[in-house]
Structures are given as C-alpha cells and as structure tokens.
C-alpha cells in the first residue's frame, strides 16, 4: 500500500462509469504526503481506537495538516485518515475508513466541522487503473454528471457517505471532536472485472491510498 501523488493518478483516469462525472479532478493533496502505515496490533500515536474498533483494522494511514478557513472558523491541527477495508458484495463496493481531527492548541471539548478543516468527502473516488475506470459514491437524488446545478448539488448532498457532514437545511455541520476517532464509510458501484486492488481517494486534502486490496464476499 502506497500513498501516491494525485496528479499522477489523474493521468490514468480515462473513462468513468455512469456513477462518475467525466473530467472530475481528483482531490488535491499536500506537497509532501506522508507515507502509509501497515496494519499492526497497536494503534499509532494520537489514535484512540476505542471500543468501536475491536479489530483495529488498518490497511493504511496518513496524517495531513488540516485546513483553515477564516469564513467558517479556524480548525487548524491535523487530520488523520485510516483506510480500513474495501469490500465488494451483491453489486456494491463499500469503503470503510476512519477520521480523526487533532489540535493540541484547542481544548479537548472543542469541535471542528469539515469546512473548518477543509475536508471534502464529496470528492471521493475509487479508481481501477487496470480498466482506467473511476467510481463515485451512489447518491439518492440527482445524477452524475449533469449541467443542471441544482441536480448536481442534490446528488452531492445525498451521496451514500457517512458521517453525513452537512446536516439538514439549517446549515448545521457535523463536528469532529478534538482527538476523537470517527468511523466512516461509503457505498459505490462494484468495480467491473473484479480487480484485486484499487486506488482510493477519500477527498481533499487527503492523498490517495494506492493498491488497496479488494475483498470479495
């Protein structure tokens, strides 16, 4: 498992499925992406697996600087992303991951929204480089692609991704607790041809996890 430059991955994406938008840029990444960490029996420093992670499944892990946005607050600190598994069953692909925001300069009781830390899970892509095909999460309203702005927004806001970062029509946002590990996942179309590995881009500002092993059930 490696963490690879998004720009290099973008050059390989030639065609997209019906659940992917042609010409969509892959998520950005920091200048010097950290390397992935193989699975171990011990959690990495700063990660509290807690009771919700009894299996401590870690396919790969990265930590990047969190973004800051003066319009929405200043998250600061770092974001750690853990890729847990890529599983295919009954025509769908499930990507399991976990996210943790850490900012030692803020109290343990602090929280930060995705926009505070510059996180965009809506950018998620899973890429099969062998068939040059990229997949995006299913959405329950709207379609990819479309020239109709409202339809595009509807699809993005109803993607089958959790945690749901934007909550309701009131403008509320899910808050990542300082030093708290949050489990997440997404449901996408099953890749054609049963590839053994795929590349997983969880979204801005996280780099790409390359050659993630696919488990078929």
Backbone as CSV, one residue per row, in Angstrom:
resi,resn,N_x,N_y,N_z,CA_x,CA_y,CA_z,C_x,C_y,C_z
1,UNK,0.859,-1.197,0.000,0.000,0.000,0.000,0.882,1.229,0.000
2,UNK,0.648,2.140,-0.923,1.411,3.370,-1.011,0.461,4.547,-1.083
3,UNK,0.975,5.715,-0.734,0.225,6.952,-0.901,0.845,7.669,-2.079
4,UNK,0.076,7.873,-3.150,0.639,8.365,-4.385,0.113,9.746,-4.725
5,UNK,0.908,10.489,-5.464,0.541,11.835,-5.896,-0.739,11.795,-6.710
6,UNK,-1.674,12.677,-6.382,-2.958,12.737,-7.081,-2.759,13.078,-8.550
7,UNK,-1.815,13.950,-8.839,-1.599,14.364,-10.229,-1.235,13.177,-11.092
8,UNK,-0.417,12.254,-10.561,-0.030,11.078,-11.330,-1.230,10.186,-11.562
9,UNK,-2.074,10.042,-10.554,-3.262,9.219,-10.690,-4.217,9.801,-11.705
10,UNK,-4.356,11.115,-11.754,-5.292,11.761,-12.660,-4.974,11.424,-14.103
11,UNK,-3.683,11.245,-14.443,-3.296,10.963,-15.805,-3.787,9.594,-16.262
12,UNK,-4.097,8.707,-15.305,-4.510,7.360,-15.669,-6.006,7.227,-15.833
13,UNK,-6.764,8.217,-15.401,-8.225,8.090,-15.424,-8.744,8.554,-16.786
14,UNK,-9.116,7.596,-17.626,-9.544,7.952,-18.972,-11.048,7.864,-19.138
15,UNK,-11.675,6.889,-18.488,-13.109,6.721,-18.606,-13.716,6.582,-17.238
16,UNK,-14.992,6.943,-17.155,-15.697,6.865,-15.876,-16.988,6.097,-16.066
17,UNK,-17.485,5.497,-14.990,-18.746,4.774,-15.074,-19.907,5.750,-15.016
18,UNK,-21.118,5.203,-15.085,-22.309,6.051,-15.030,-22.441,6.756,-13.702
19,UNK,-21.760,6.265,-12.682,-21.829,6.898,-11.365,-20.620,7.780,-11.118
20,UNK,-19.968,8.209,-12.182,-18.815,9.087,-12.044,-18.941,10.206,-13.048
21,UNK,-18.379,11.356,-12.699,-18.505,12.523,-13.560,-17.270,12.671,-14.425
22,UNK,-17.378,12.592,-15.766,-16.230,12.776,-16.636,-15.563,14.116,-16.388
23,UNK,-14.249,14.093,-16.395,-13.499,15.326,-16.241,-13.380,15.815,-14.821
24,UNK,-13.890,15.054,-13.833,-13.803,15.493,-12.441,-12.371,15.377,-11.967
25,UNK,-11.839,16.459,-11.407,-10.492,16.422,-10.879,-10.464,15.592,-9.617
26,UNK,-9.407,14.815,-9.465,-9.229,14.082,-8.229,-8.879,15.058,-7.121
27,UNK,-9.120,14.663,-5.841,-8.848,15.574,-4.732,-7.395,15.989,-4.682
28,UNK,-7.156,17.196,-4.160,-5.798,17.681,-4.019,-5.092,16.995,-2.877
29,UNK,-3.806,17.293,-2.730,-3.028,16.681,-1.674,-1.938,17.637,-1.232
30,UNK,-1.381,17.426,-0.054,-0.300,18.274,0.402,0.957,18.056,-0.425
31,UNK,1.891,18.994,-0.338,3.111,18.915,-1.137,3.918,17.669,-0.821
32,UNK,4.043,17.339,0.457,4.802,16.171,0.867,3.890,15.205,1.608
33,UNK,3.188,14.341,0.880,2.252,13.448,1.551,2.980,12.462,2.433
34,UNK,2.417,12.151,3.601,3.055,11.179,4.467,2.914,9.791,3.890
35,UNK,3.767,8.897,4.284,3.692,7.538,3.797,2.654,6.766,4.572
36,UNK,2.181,5.693,3.959,1.182,4.874,4.623,1.828,4.031,5.701
37,UNK,0.989,3.557,6.621,1.465,2.750,7.737,0.793,1.403,7.679
38,UNK,1.546,0.301,7.637,0.922,-1.016,7.574,0.162,-1.349,8.845
39,UNK,-0.759,-2.285,8.718,-1.555,-2.675,9.868,-0.684,-3.289,10.951
40,UNK,-0.969,-2.953,12.188,-0.269,-3.524,13.324,-1.281,-3.817,14.411
41,UNK,-0.834,-4.487,15.443,-1.717,-4.784,16.563,-1.835,-3.613,17.513
42,UNK,-1.008,-2.584,17.332,-1.018,-1.444,18.224,-1.451,-0.197,17.464
43,UNK,-2.317,0.632,18.038,-2.709,1.875,17.358,-1.547,2.841,17.290
44,UNK,-1.540,3.694,16.269,-0.482,4.679,16.119,-0.662,5.791,17.143
45,UNK,0.396,6.523,17.378,0.350,7.622,18.326,-0.725,8.625,17.920
46,UNK,-1.534,9.034,18.880,-2.579,10.015,18.610,-3.897,9.415,18.175
47,UNK,-3.944,8.098,17.949,-5.179,7.453,17.529,-5.742,6.625,18.674
48,UNK,-6.953,6.914,19.041,-7.632,6.170,20.087,-8.688,5.302,19.434
49,UNK,-8.417,4.015,19.318,-9.334,3.142,18.606,-10.625,2.921,19.383
50,UNK,-10.568,2.941,20.695,-11.780,2.843,21.487,-12.495,1.517,21.327
51,UNK,-13.656,1.397,21.905,-14.388,0.140,21.897,-15.060,-0.155,20.563
52,UNK,-15.178,0.857,19.705,-15.850,0.653,18.418,-14.936,0.019,17.378
53,UNK,-13.680,-0.212,17.740,-12.714,-0.721,16.773,-11.980,-1.936,17.339
54,UNK,-12.735,-2.936,17.700,-12.132,-4.084,18.358,-11.123,-4.797,17.459
55,UNK,-11.377,-4.778,16.128,-10.472,-5.494,15.233,-9.241,-4.660,14.870
56,UNK,-9.267,-3.351,15.131,-8.137,-2.465,14.846,-7.647,-2.635,13.402
57,UNK,-8.580,-2.747,12.469,-8.224,-2.958,11.075,-7.646,-1.680,10.477
58,UNK,-6.392,-1.755,10.051,-5.730,-0.604,9.438,-5.032,-1.085,8.173
59,UNK,-5.620,-0.768,7.009,-4.969,-1.104,5.754,-3.875,-0.097,5.440
60,UNK,-4.137,1.178,5.735,-3.155,2.235,5.547,-3.596,3.451,6.329
61,UNK,-2.662,4.364,6.576,-2.963,5.520,7.425,-2.081,6.704,7.018
62,UNK,-2.678,7.911,7.033,-1.924,9.130,6.755,-2.386,10.236,7.700
63,UNK,-1.504,11.190,7.936,-1.843,12.388,8.703,-1.412,13.598,7.901
64,UNK,-2.334,14.554,7.713,-2.047,15.758,6.940,-2.461,16.979,7.748
65,UNK,-1.927,18.130,7.367,-2.310,19.377,8.019,-3.763,19.704,7.692
66,UNK,-4.517,20.080,8.718,-5.901,20.489,8.496,-5.935,21.879,7.888
67,UNK,-6.951,22.160,7.107,-7.080,23.473,6.510,-7.596,24.497,7.507
68,UNK,-7.503,25.744,7.132,-8.067,26.832,7.927,-8.923,27.689,7.009
69,UNK,-10.038,28.138,7.508,-10.952,28.940,6.707,-11.507,30.059,7.580
70,UNK,-11.050,31.304,7.377,-11.499,32.404,8.226,-12.997,32.675,8.124
71,UNK,-13.626,32.221,7.031,-15.058,32.439,6.875,-15.891,31.463,7.718
72,UNK,-15.309,30.305,8.019,-16.064,29.276,8.717,-15.426,28.866,10.045
73,UNK,-14.394,29.541,10.473,-13.709,29.125,11.687,-12.320,28.632,11.346
74,UNK,-11.539,28.411,12.362,-10.155,28.012,12.170,-9.949,26.666,12.836
75,UNK,-9.978,25.601,12.034,-9.800,24.272,12.594,-8.370,24.038,13.027
76,UNK,-7.434,24.240,12.099,-6.032,24.024,12.393,-5.750,22.589,12.793
77,UNK,-4.545,22.323,13.236,-4.180,20.990,13.668,-3.967,20.045,12.498
78,UNK,-4.315,18.781,12.697,-4.108,17.758,11.680,-5.356,16.902,11.510
79,UNK,-5.426,16.238,10.347,-6.456,15.235,10.089,-5.743,13.912,9.822
80,UNK,-6.125,12.883,10.534,-5.611,11.541,10.292,-6.706,10.715,9.635
81,UNK,-6.357,10.037,8.549,-7.298,9.167,7.844,-6.770,7.739,7.888
82,UNK,-7.636,6.821,8.228,-7.305,5.399,8.260,-8.180,4.689,7.235
83,UNK,-7.565,3.995,6.304,-8.319,3.156,5.370,-8.440,1.777,6.002
84,UNK,-9.684,1.349,6.234,-9.897,0.083,6.934,-10.087,-1.091,5.961
85,UNK,-10.941,-0.931,4.968,-11.236,-2.054,4.078,-11.951,-1.569,2.828
86,UNK,-11.808,-2.344,1.752,-12.594,-2.177,0.530,-13.256,-3.520,0.266
87,UNK,-14.580,-3.579,0.355,-15.308,-4.836,0.275,-16.360,-4.770,-0.828
88,UNK,-16.478,-5.854,-1.587,-17.457,-5.939,-2.676,-18.406,-7.099,-2.402
89,UNK,-19.692,-6.814,-2.489,-20.707,-7.840,-2.271,-22.018,-7.393,-2.910
90,UNK,-22.669,-8.305,-3.611,-24.004,-8.060,-4.187,-24.053,-6.795,-5.040
91,UNK,-23.036,-6.592,-5.864,-23.057,-5.494,-6.822,-22.683,-4.136,-6.276
92,UNK,-22.262,-4.065,-5.022,-21.839,-2.787,-4.458,-20.452,-2.921,-3.834
93,UNK,-19.784,-1.798,-3.729,-18.463,-1.726,-3.111,-18.558,-0.805,-1.899
94,UNK,-18.109,-1.280,-0.753,-18.118,-0.488,0.468,-16.682,-0.162,0.869
95,UNK,-16.424,1.117,1.031,-15.124,1.581,1.518,-15.283,1.979,2.975
96,UNK,-14.543,1.354,3.854,-14.581,1.672,5.280,-13.332,2.445,5.658
97,UNK,-13.538,3.520,6.433,-12.412,4.354,6.838,-12.727,4.989,8.186
98,UNK,-11.749,5.684,8.737,-11.954,6.432,9.979,-11.185,7.739,9.876
99,UNK,-11.695,8.776,10.545,-11.090,10.101,10.505,-10.912,10.631,11.925
100,UNK,-9.818,11.336,12.136,-9.605,11.959,13.438,-8.972,13.336,13.259
101,UNK,-9.575,14.319,13.935,-9.031,15.680,13.955,-8.342,15.892,15.291
102,UNK,-7.116,16.423,15.225,-6.340,16.702,16.436,-5.794,18.118,16.375
103,UNK,-6.042,18.892,17.427,-5.443,20.212,17.556,-5.104,20.434,19.029
104,UNK,-3.833,20.214,19.402,-3.442,20.360,20.810,-3.582,21.783,21.325
105,UNK,-3.708,22.761,20.407,-3.855,24.158,20.838,-5.273,24.475,21.272
106,UNK,-6.209,23.552,21.025,-7.601,23.764,21.405,-7.985,22.791,22.520
107,UNK,-8.991,23.135,23.317,-9.401,22.242,24.403,-9.932,20.917,23.876
108,UNK,-9.864,19.879,24.723,-10.347,18.570,24.323,-11.833,18.591,23.983
109,UNK,-12.566,19.539,24.531,-14.003,19.641,24.289,-14.336,20.352,22.977
110,UNK,-13.330,20.849,22.268,-13.559,21.594,21.029,-14.038,20.660,19.920
111,UNK,-14.705,21.244,18.932,-15.146,20.508,17.756,-14.868,21.320,16.510
112,UNK,-14.730,20.659,15.393,-14.467,21.348,14.122,-15.273,20.678,13.025
113,UNK,-15.933,21.475,12.201,-16.694,20.931,11.081,-15.754,20.617,9.920
114,UNK,-16.273,19.911,8.931,-15.477,19.583,7.756,-14.998,20.839,7.045
115,UNK,-15.841,21.866,6.979,-15.413,23.095,6.302,-14.388,23.854,7.134
116,UNK,-14.421,23.689,8.466,-13.393,24.310,9.299,-12.005,23.776,8.972
117,UNK,-11.940,22.481,8.652,-10.644,21.832,8.426,-10.390,21.540,6.951
118,UNK,-11.257,22.050,6.068,-11.038,21.909,4.626,-11.244,20.510,4.090
119,UNK,-12.117,19.728,4.739,-12.330,18.339,4.323,-13.506,18.248,3.357
120,UNK,-13.309,17.546,2.226,-14.355,17.399,1.206,-14.510,15.924,0.846
121,UNK,-15.307,15.198,1.614,-15.550,13.796,1.285,-16.359,13.655,-0.008
122,UNK,-17.034,14.709,-0.416,-17.800,14.662,-1.671,-16.894,14.445,-2.873
123,UNK,-15.580,14.643,-2.702,-14.621,14.428,-3.790,-14.235,12.964,-3.955
124,UNK,-14.762,12.084,-3.136,-14.284,10.701,-3.100,-14.352,10.019,-4.460
125,UNK,-13.272,9.294,-4.772,-13.200,8.469,-5.979,-12.493,7.164,-5.641
126,UNK,-12.927,6.088,-6.270,-12.194,4.822,-6.247,-11.829,4.506,-7.689
127,UNK,-10.545,4.271,-7.945,-10.054,4.138,-9.317,-9.458,2.755,-9.540
128,UNK,-9.918,2.109,-10.606,-9.316,0.865,-11.086,-8.406,1.221,-12.250
129,UNK,-7.109,1.241,-11.997,-6.167,1.669,-13.034,-6.027,0.662,-14.162
130,UNK,-6.413,-0.577,-13.938,-6.264,-1.592,-14.986,-7.278,-1.371,-16.100
131,UNK,-8.489,-0.988,-15.730,-9.513,-0.708,-16.743,-9.673,0.786,-16.990
132,UNK,-8.858,1.602,-16.285,-8.946,3.058,-16.408,-10.373,3.538,-16.138
133,UNK,-10.911,3.084,-15.023,-12.279,3.417,-14.646,-12.303,3.947,-13.231
134,UNK,-13.069,5.026,-13.025,-13.222,5.607,-11.691,-14.673,5.508,-11.260
135,UNK,-14.879,5.330,-9.972,-16.223,5.176,-9.413,-16.457,6.219,-8.331
136,UNK,-17.680,6.748,-8.283,-18.072,7.689,-7.246,-19.202,7.088,-6.420
137,UNK,-19.403,7.565,-5.195,-20.465,7.001,-4.366,-21.843,7.173,-4.999
138,UNK,-22.720,6.223,-4.716,-24.112,6.360,-5.127,-24.716,7.596,-4.457
139,UNK,-25.708,8.201,-5.121,-26.484,9.261,-4.499,-27.959,8.929,-4.678
140,UNK,-28.781,9.423,-3.775,-30.203,9.084,-3.801,-31.062,10.138,-4.493
141,UNK,-30.464,11.269,-4.859,-31.211,12.321,-5.549,-30.256,13.039,-6.492
142,UNK,-30.686,13.274,-7.726,-29.789,13.867,-8.703,-28.918,12.799,-9.345
143,UNK,-28.094,13.205,-10.290,-27.263,12.254,-11.038,-25.884,12.850,-11.286
144,UNK,-24.914,11.975,-11.593,-23.636,12.382,-12.164,-23.637,11.908,-13.616
145,UNK,-23.124,12.636,-14.566,-22.873,14.074,-14.453,-24.119,14.829,-14.862
146,UNK,-24.106,16.125,-14.685,-25.231,16.939,-15.136,-24.784,18.387,-15.273
147,UNK,-25.410,19.074,-16.184,-25.145,20.507,-16.338,-26.105,21.331,-15.483
148,UNK,-27.034,20.648,-14.828,-28.020,21.348,-14.014,-27.478,21.483,-12.601
149,UNK,-27.189,22.694,-12.176,-26.522,22.937,-10.906,-27.286,22.341,-9.737
150,UNK,-28.610,22.516,-9.708,-29.389,22.017,-8.582,-29.313,20.497,-8.489
151,UNK,-29.394,19.839,-9.634,-29.314,18.383,-9.647,-27.963,17.917,-9.152
152,UNK,-26.893,18.599,-9.557,-25.550,18.247,-9.103,-25.441,18.387,-7.596
153,UNK,-25.959,19.501,-7.064,-25.891,19.728,-5.629,-26.698,18.675,-4.886
154,UNK,-27.861,18.310,-5.429,-28.693,17.304,-4.787,-27.964,15.976,-4.703
155,UNK,-27.254,15.624,-5.767,-26.526,14.362,-5.770,-25.406,14.396,-4.730
156,UNK,-24.681,15.487,-4.663,-23.580,15.599,-3.710,-24.087,15.512,-2.278
157,UNK,-25.213,16.175,-2.003,-25.734,16.185,-0.632,-26.411,14.873,-0.242
158,UNK,-26.672,14.004,-1.221,-27.313,12.729,-0.890,-26.410,11.540,-1.208
159,UNK,-25.121,11.783,-1.332,-24.190,10.680,-1.533,-24.257,9.709,-0.353
160,UNK,-24.086,8.435,-0.644,-24.095,7.424,0.408,-22.725,7.367,1.069
161,UNK,-22.449,8.421,1.835,-21.205,8.557,2.585,-21.570,8.900,4.022
162,UNK,-20.883,8.298,4.955,-21.060,8.665,6.356,-19.700,8.826,7.016
163,UNK,-19.545,9.722,7.973,-20.592,10.545,8.566,-21.143,11.575,7.579
164,UNK,-22.394,11.952,7.776,-23.006,12.994,6.946,-22.502,14.335,7.468
165,UNK,-21.691,15.008,6.668,-21.001,16.206,7.147,-21.919,17.416,7.205
166,UNK,-22.836,17.545,6.235,-23.757,18.681,6.202,-25.121,18.188,6.622
167,UNK,-25.637,18.710,7.717,-26.848,18.166,8.330,-28.042,19.084,8.083
168,UNK,-29.006,18.596,7.305,-30.273,19.288,7.135,-30.160,20.595,6.372
169,UNK,-31.295,21.305,6.302,-31.384,22.555,5.551,-31.052,23.766,6.411
170,UNK,-30.712,23.535,7.685,-30.441,24.652,8.589,-29.011,25.150,8.496
171,UNK,-28.195,24.437,7.727,-26.802,24.843,7.614,-25.915,24.283,8.700
172,UNK,-26.448,23.377,9.532,-25.639,22.767,10.578,-24.632,21.805,9.963
173,UNK,-23.494,21.672,10.621,-22.446,20.771,10.154,-22.059,19.826,11.272
174,UNK,-21.780,18.577,10.883,-21.250,17.610,11.837,-19.913,18.115,12.372
175,UNK,-19.695,17.980,13.682,-18.461,18.446,14.307,-17.575,17.257,14.677
176,UNK,-16.332,17.289,14.193,-15.357,16.295,14.608,-14.852,16.664,15.995
177,UNK,-14.957,15.764,16.976,-14.454,16.080,18.320,-12.936,16.055,18.341
178,UNK,-12.356,16.978,19.067,-10.900,17.028,19.173,-10.377,15.717,19.769
179,UNK,-9.476,15.059,19.051,-8.836,13.797,19.457,-9.792,12.609,19.436
180,UNK,-10.954,12.755,18.807,-11.912,11.656,18.759,-11.919,10.967,17.401
181,UNK,-11.853,9.655,17.391,-11.855,8.897,16.147,-13.287,8.671,15.682
182,UNK,-13.582,9.027,14.429,-14.931,8.925,13.865,-14.917,7.901,12.730
183,UNK,-15.753,6.881,12.860,-15.836,5.853,11.821,-16.638,6.364,10.632
184,UNK,-16.231,5.966,9.428,-16.936,6.401,8.229,-16.972,5.317,7.174
185,UNK,-17.700,5.596,6.117,-17.792,4.643,5.023,-18.520,5.243,3.840
186,UNK,-18.503,4.531,2.735,-19.193,4.963,1.517,-19.576,3.736,0.718
187,UNK,-20.683,3.849,-0.035,-21.151,2.752,-0.876,-21.094,3.203,-2.330
188,UNK,-20.407,2.428,-3.153,-20.178,2.755,-4.556,-20.551,1.553,-5.419
189,UNK,-20.607,1.728,-6.747,-20.825,0.574,-7.625,-19.658,-0.404,-7.513
190,UNK,-19.948,-1.695,-7.640,-18.886,-2.697,-7.653,-18.022,-2.516,-8.894
191,UNK,-16.709,-2.602,-8.770,-15.846,-2.426,-9.947,-16.010,-3.574,-10.931
192,UNK,-15.970,-3.260,-12.200,-16.097,-4.270,-13.232,-14.800,-5.069,-13.347
193,UNK,-14.932,-6.341,-13.633,-13.757,-7.160,-13.861,-13.085,-7.683,-12.610
194,UNK,-13.659,-7.427,-11.441,-13.114,-7.929,-10.179,-11.612,-7.661,-10.000
195,UNK,-11.204,-6.393,-10.024,-9.774,-6.102,-9.820,-9.333,-6.513,-8.421
196,UNK,-8.079,-6.923,-8.302,-7.544,-7.328,-6.999,-7.275,-6.128,-6.108
197,UNK,-6.926,-4.989,-6.720,-6.634,-3.772,-5.961,-7.239,-2.567,-6.667
198,UNK,-7.485,-1.509,-5.906,-7.957,-0.233,-6.439,-7.244,0.884,-5.698
199,UNK,-7.293,2.081,-6.250,-6.777,3.274,-5.582,-7.956,4.025,-4.970
200,UNK,-7.785,4.495,-3.733,-8.884,5.135,-3.008,-8.506,6.570,-2.662
201,UNK,-9.258,7.522,-3.190,-9.101,8.934,-2.847,-10.293,9.326,-1.980
202,UNK,-10.065,9.489,-0.685,-11.169,9.810,0.217,-11.668,11.231,0.016
203,UNK,-10.805,12.138,-0.422,-11.223,13.521,-0.652,-10.187,14.521,-0.184
204,UNK,-10.360,15.763,-0.595,-9.476,16.851,-0.200,-9.459,16.992,1.323
205,UNK,-8.303,17.193,1.968,-6.943,17.365,1.453,-6.113,16.093,1.539
206,UNK,-6.753,14.943,1.570,-6.052,13.682,1.805,-5.438,13.141,0.522
207,UNK,-4.231,12.590,0.588,-3.636,11.964,-0.592,-4.324,10.642,-0.910
208,UNK,-3.910,10.024,-2.003,-4.554,8.805,-2.486,-3.894,7.573,-1.866
209,UNK,-4.735,6.653,-1.389,-4.244,5.339,-0.984,-4.193,4.464,-2.222
210,UNK,-3.015,3.987,-2.596,-2.882,3.192,-3.810,-2.825,1.702,-3.490
211,UNK,-3.283,0.934,-4.451,-3.214,-0.525,-4.389,-3.866,-1.082,-3.130
212,UNK,-5.044,-0.583,-2.815,-5.811,-1.116,-1.690,-6.421,-2.460,-2.098
213,UNK,-6.219,-3.476,-1.290,-6.729,-4.813,-1.583,-8.257,-4.833,-1.501
214,UNK,-8.882,-5.430,-2.524,-10.337,-5.566,-2.565,-10.721,-6.947,-2.059
215,UNK,-11.644,-6.998,-1.111,-12.159,-8.256,-0.589,-13.523,-8.537,-1.202
216,UNK,-13.669,-9.742,-1.804,-14.942,-10.117,-2.423,-15.662,-11.126,-1.520
217,UNK,-16.968,-10.899,-1.354,-17.767,-11.766,-0.496,-18.923,-12.390,-1.262
